[in-house]
């Protein structure tokens, strides 16, 4: 029944007048087949796990049978065929989850708006005239619209957390290396990470529990700390949390975001007795540029063999421009960027010696208008883009875990997210803090304009 309602809702949202463009690919027969198998397991009293029968969408940067992996392009799947499930998808399938299709994304993850000229614009459920943010645009939108409680994304420069914040859902990026990248497009080797977009912190934690851990065939070069999971019952059990806050950085956002996020931090301190520790994090803009050079160089290099086989006219204009910029970076510049990375790692170690997490807004602006001319060309807006990624970079460039939680709305009713950035391997503390924040804000939740309640029974 739920699967049938899901299919009907996707059909409705895909066609005029809505044209939400959540998915690049979905297969109704495959969805119903998985749902039937799950139903039979429940009838026998033999569900595989708590995820058995749960609808989960997958960003089209992650391999998931029976679908091609396009990376948001019209060509990549032709030169890089999908031969099976990515590790994270395989683990969800083994838990009985229903994989419902491949979500829309910014072409090659090469932008922050989420606008895709090939498969339509994944629109924001809170206001379909606004962007979702990218690059995991469809994944954020399907969760916000109620179609799935959870979706997978990939976060190389805020690509999970940014759209999660703009669409009013939870976005979680674990420590680099915590989730295997096997079966994920190798667009950026040292900054990209599988992440989770979810309706609640609890949903994100359950899926994280299912997909984390190294592959036996790919032992890491360093031993990873043992995974532990917090018991999300009471936020009051977390005591003496210290929140690092760099005021000049925190306040470098729109007035609505600054006021909303400041109020959220005040609520945490008043309710739980936590403390704000004032810190300074120097050279944040330098770190952003070094990250851009790193992610661009890695993307250009990873795609070089594929790009030789295609006509550049197959690419959207925005992706074409981005790849041209990426290809102009030199090896010397890349090495200099890594020196900046090492320096920032030490700076952040010093911050985490004083506090448990860093707290910042997730984005500097809320969702903005989709321009008509971007529908056919895609969009590279470096002014809005800089504001959207302003608070994302440490999570990727330094491999730190981070989570965004919806904490309110701007004057236009668009969602605002607050982000917590943790020290490496601190996911249990990070998720408990996110749960505490969620508990204080959930009563103010507003359903988006486009919302499908798949559990409602007439």
C-alpha positions in Angstrom: 0.0 0.0 0.0 2.7 2.5 1.0 4.8 1.6 -2.1 1.7 2.1 -4.3 1.1 5.5 -2.7 4.7 6.4 -3.2 4.5 5.6 -7.0 1.3 7.6 -7.3 2.9 10.6 -5.5 6.0 10.4 -7.7 3.9 10.4 -10.8 1.9 13.4 -9.5 4.9 15.4 -8.5 6.7 14.6 -11.8 4.0 15.9 -14.1 2.5 19.4 -14.7 1.7 21.5 -12.9 4.2 20.4 -10.2 7.2 19.2 -12.2 9.3 18.7 -9.1 11.8 16.5 -10.9 12.8 14.6 -7.7 14.1 11.5 -9.6 16.3 10.8 -12.6 15.3 7.2 -12.6 12.8 5.0 -10.8 11.2 1.7 -11.8 7.7 1.0 -10.6 7.9 -2.8 -11.1 11.1 -3.1 -9.2 9.7 -1.0 -6.3 6.5 -3.2 -6.1 8.6 -6.4 -6.3 10.7 -5.2 -3.3 7.6 -4.2 -1.4 5.9 -7.5 -2.0 9.0 -9.4 -0.7 9.1 -7.2 2.4 5.4 -7.7 3.0 5.8 -11.5 2.9 8.6 -11.4 5.4 6.4 -9.4 7.8 3.5 -11.8 7.3 5.8 -14.7 8.3 7.0 -12.7 11.3 10.5 -12.6 9.9 11.4 -9.0 9.1 15.1 -8.7 8.5 15.6 -5.5 10.5 13.9 -2.2 11.5 14.7 -1.0 8.0 12.8 -3.8 6.3 10.2 -2.2 4.0 11.5 1.3 4.6 11.6 3.4 1.4 15.1 4.9 0.7 16.2 6.9 -2.3 19.7 7.0 -3.6 21.6 10.0 -5.2 22.5 9.3 -8.8 26.2 9.4 -7.9 25.9 6.0 -6.1 25.5 2.7 -7.9 22.2 1.0 -7.3 20.8 -1.8 -9.5 18.9 -1.9 -11.8 19.6 1.8 -12.6 22.4 3.4 -14.6 24.6 5.9 -12.6 24.5 9.2 -14.5 26.1 11.6 -12.1 23.4 14.0 -13.3 24.9 13.9 -16.9 23.5 12.6 -20.2 26.7 10.7 -20.9 28.6 9.2 -17.9 26.6 6.0 -17.7 27.5 5.2 -21.3 31.2 5.2 -20.6 31.0 3.9 -17.0 28.3 1.3 -16.7 26.8 0.4 -13.3 27.6 -3.3 -12.6 26.1 -3.7 -9.2 25.2 -2.0 -5.9 27.6 0.3 -4.1 28.6 -1.0 -0.7 26.3 1.3 1.2 23.3 0.3 -1.0 24.1 -3.4 -0.7 24.1 -3.0 3.1 20.7 -1.3 3.0 19.3 -4.0 0.7 20.5 -6.7 3.1 18.5 -4.9 5.8 15.4 -5.3 3.7 15.1 -1.6 2.7 13.2 -0.8 -0.4 15.5 1.2 -2.8 13.1 3.4 -4.7 15.2 5.0 -7.4 18.0 7.5 -8.3 17.5 11.1 -7.2 18.3 14.2 -9.2 21.5 16.1 -8.6 23.6 19.0 -9.9 25.5 17.7 -12.9 28.7 16.0 -11.7 28.2 17.7 -8.3 29.8 20.8 -9.9 27.5 23.4 -8.4 25.6 24.5 -5.3 22.1 25.3 -6.7 21.0 21.7 -7.6 19.7 22.9 -11.0 20.1 20.3 -13.7 19.5 21.2 -17.3 19.1 17.6 -18.4 16.6 16.1 -16.0 14.7 19.2 -14.8 15.2 21.2 -11.7 14.6 19.4 -8.4 12.4 22.0 -6.7 12.2 23.0 -3.1 9.0 21.5 -1.4 8.7 24.6 0.8 8.5 26.8 -2.3 8.8 25.2 -5.8 10.0 28.4 -7.3 13.1 28.1 -5.1 16.3 26.0 -5.3 16.9 22.9 -3.2 20.6 23.4 -3.1 23.1 20.9 -4.3 24.4 18.8 -5.2 22.2 16.2 -3.5 19.1 18.1 -4.6 16.7 15.3 -5.2 17.6 13.5 -2.1 16.8 16.5 0.1 13.6 17.2 -1.7 12.2 13.7 -1.5 12.7 13.6 2.2 11.2 17.0 2.7 8.2 16.1 0.6 7.5 13.0 2.7 8.2 10.5 -0.1 11.0 8.8 1.8 12.1 9.1 5.5 15.7 8.7 4.4 17.8 9.2 1.3 21.5 8.8 0.5 23.7 11.6 -0.8 27.4 12.3 -1.3 29.0 15.3 0.4 32.2 16.7 -1.2 31.6 20.4 -0.4 28.5 20.5 1.7 26.4 18.5 -0.9 24.4 16.7 1.8 24.2 19.4 4.5 23.5 22.3 2.2 20.4 21.0 0.5 19.2 19.4 3.8 19.3 22.8 5.4 17.5 24.6 2.5 14.8 21.9 2.5 14.3 21.6 6.3 15.6 18.1 6.9 18.5 16.5 8.8 21.8 16.1 6.9 24.6 14.0 8.3 28.2 13.6 7.0 30.3 11.1 9.0 34.0 11.2 9.5 36.0 10.6 6.2 36.5 6.8 5.9 33.6 5.8 8.1 31.5 4.6 5.2 33.1 2.8 2.2 33.1 4.7 -1.1 33.0 1.4 -3.1 30.5 1.9 -5.9 30.4 5.7 -5.6 31.5 7.8 -8.5 35.1 8.8 -7.8 34.6 12.5 -8.3 36.8 13.6 -5.4 39.0 11.1 -3.6 40.0 13.0 -0.4 37.0 15.2 0.3 33.9 13.3 -0.8 31.8 11.1 1.6 28.5 9.3 1.6 26.0 11.1 3.7 22.5 10.7 5.0 19.5 13.0 4.5 16.6 12.1 6.9 13.4 13.4 8.4 14.7 13.0 11.9 18.0 12.5 13.7 16.8 9.0 14.8 16.2 8.0 11.1 19.7 9.2 10.2 21.3 7.3 13.0 19.5 4.0 12.1 20.7 4.2 8.5 24.2 5.2 9.6 24.3 2.1 11.8 23.4 0.0 8.8 26.0 1.3 6.3 29.0 2.3 8.3 32.2 0.2 8.7 35.1 -0.7 6.4 35.0 -3.4 3.7 36.8 -6.5 4.7 38.6 -6.5 1.4 39.7 -2.9 1.8 41.4 -2.6 5.2 42.2 1.0 6.1 45.8 2.1 6.5 45.0 3.3 10.0 42.8 1.4 12.5 39.4 3.1 12.8 37.9 3.6 16.3 35.2 1.2 17.3 31.7 2.5 16.3 29.3 3.2 19.1 25.8 4.5 19.0 24.1 6.9 21.4 20.8 5.9 23.1 18.6 8.8 21.9 16.2 8.9 24.8 17.0 12.0 26.8 19.2 14.9 25.9 19.6 15.8 29.5 22.0 12.8 29.9 24.6 14.8 27.9 26.3 17.1 30.4 28.9 19.8 30.2 28.9 20.2 26.5 31.0 23.1 25.2 30.1 24.7 21.9 32.9 26.5 20.0 31.6 29.7 18.4 33.6 32.1 16.2 31.3 35.1 16.2 32.7 36.9 13.1 32.1 33.7 11.1 28.9 32.7 12.8 27.3 36.1 12.0 28.5 36.2 8.3 25.0 35.3 7.1 21.6 36.8 6.4 19.9 38.5 9.4 17.1 35.9 9.5 19.6 33.1 9.7 21.8 34.9 12.3 18.8 35.6 14.6 17.3 32.1 14.2 20.6 30.3 14.8 21.6 32.5 17.7 18.3 31.8 19.3 18.7 28.1 18.8 22.1 28.1 20.5 20.7 30.1 23.4 17.9 27.5 23.8 20.5 24.7 24.1 22.5 26.6 26.7 19.4 27.5 28.7 17.7 24.1 28.6 20.8 21.9 29.1 23.2 24.1 30.8 25.8 23.9 28.0 28.4 26.5 27.5 29.5 28.6 24.5 33.3 28.9 24.1 34.4 31.9 22.1 37.1 30.9 19.6 38.9 32.3 16.6 39.4 30.2 13.4 41.8 32.1 11.2 42.1 31.9 7.4 38.6 30.4 6.8 38.4 32.0 3.3 41.9 30.7 2.4 40.7 27.2 3.5 37.6 27.5 1.3 39.7 28.4 -1.8 42.2 25.5 -1.0 39.2 23.1 -0.8 37.9 24.4 -4.1 41.2 23.8 -5.7 41.4 20.4 -4.2 38.0 19.2 -5.1 38.3 20.7 -8.6 41.7 19.1 -9.3 40.4 15.7 -8.1 37.2 15.9 -10.1 39.1 16.9 -13.3 41.6 14.1 -12.9 39.1 11.4 -12.1 36.9 12.2 -15.1 39.8 12.8 -17.6 39.6 9.4 -19.2 35.8 9.6 -19.6 35.8 13.1 -20.9 38.1 12.0 -23.8 35.3 9.8 -25.1 32.5 12.3 -25.3 31.5 15.5 -27.1 31.6 18.5 -24.8 28.2 19.5 -26.2 26.7 16.7 -24.1 27.6 18.7 -21.0 25.5 21.5 -19.5 27.0 24.9 -19.8 27.6 25.2 -16.0 29.4 21.9 -15.8 31.4 22.8 -18.9 32.6 26.0 -17.3 33.3 24.3 -14.0 35.4 21.5 -15.6 37.3 24.1 -17.6 38.2 26.0 -14.4 39.1 22.7 -12.6 41.4 21.7 -15.5 43.4 24.9 -15.2 44.7 24.1 -11.7 48.3 23.0 -11.6 50.0 20.3 -9.5 52.0 22.9 -7.6 48.7 24.7 -6.6 47.3 21.3 -5.5 50.3 20.7 -3.3 50.1 24.2 -1.8 46.4 23.5 -1.0 47.4 20.4 0.9 49.8 22.5 3.0 46.9 24.7 3.9 44.9 21.6 4.8 47.6 20.4 7.2 47.7 23.9 8.8 43.9 24.0 9.2 44.0 20.5 10.8 46.2 21.8 13.5 44.1 24.9 14.0 41.0 22.8 14.4 42.8 20.4 16.8 43.4 23.5 19.0 39.7 24.4 18.8 38.6 20.9 19.8 41.0 21.0 22.8 38.7 23.7 24.1 35.2 22.5 23.0 33.3 19.4 22.0 31.8 20.7 18.7 31.9 23.8 16.6 28.4 25.4 16.1 27.6 27.5 13.0 24.6 28.2 10.7 24.6 25.6 7.9 24.3 28.1 5.1 24.7 31.9 4.8 21.4 32.3 2.8 18.1 30.5 2.5 16.8 29.0 -0.8 16.7 31.6 -3.6 14.7 31.9 -6.8 15.2 29.6 -9.7 16.0 31.8 -12.7 14.3 30.9 -16.0 17.5 31.1 -18.0 19.1 28.5 -15.7 16.6 25.8 -16.7 18.4 25.1 -20.0 21.9 26.0 -19.1 22.3 25.1 -15.5 23.7 27.6 -13.0 27.1 28.6 -11.6 26.5 31.5 -9.2 29.7 32.1 -7.3 28.2 34.8 -5.1 25.3 32.7 -3.9 27.5 29.7 -4.0 30.1 31.2 -1.7 27.3 32.0 0.8 25.9 28.5 0.6 29.2 26.7 1.2 30.5 29.2 3.7 30.1 26.9 6.7 30.6 23.5 4.9 34.3 23.3 4.1 35.9 22.0 7.3 33.7 18.9 7.2 35.1 18.0 3.8 38.6 19.5 3.6 39.5 18.2 7.1 37.3 15.0 7.0 35.3 16.0 10.1 31.9 14.7 10.9 29.1 17.2 10.7 25.3 17.3 11.0 22.7 20.0 10.2 19.4 20.2 12.0 16.4 22.4 11.0 15.9 25.1 13.7 13.4 27.5 12.1 12.4 29.6 9.1 13.1 32.9 7.6 10.4 35.6 7.1 9.4 34.0 3.8 8.8 30.6 5.5 12.0 28.9 4.1 13.9 26.5 6.3 17.1 27.4 8.3 19.6 24.8 9.5 22.1 24.9 12.4 25.2 22.8 11.9 27.4 21.0 14.5 31.0 20.0 13.4 32.7 17.4 15.5 36.2 16.1 16.0 37.1 13.0 14.0 35.2 9.9 15.0 32.9 11.8 17.4 29.6 10.8 15.7 27.9 9.5 18.9 28.4 12.9 20.7 27.5 14.8 17.5 24.3 12.9 17.0 23.3 13.2 20.6 23.8 17.0 20.4 21.7 17.1 17.2 19.0 15.1 18.9 19.0 17.6 21.7 18.6 20.4 19.3 15.8 18.7 17.4 13.9 18.1 20.6 13.8 21.9 21.2 12.7 22.8 17.7 10.4 20.0 16.6 7.3 21.7 17.9 7.8 24.5 15.5 8.0 22.3 12.4 5.9 23.3 9.4 5.0 21.0 6.6 6.1 22.2 3.2 3.7 23.2 0.5 4.4 20.0 -1.4 4.0 17.1 1.0 2.8 13.5 0.6 1.7 11.7 3.7 2.1 8.1 2.5 1.0 6.6 5.9 -2.3 8.4 5.9 -5.3 6.1 5.6 -8.5 7.6 4.2 
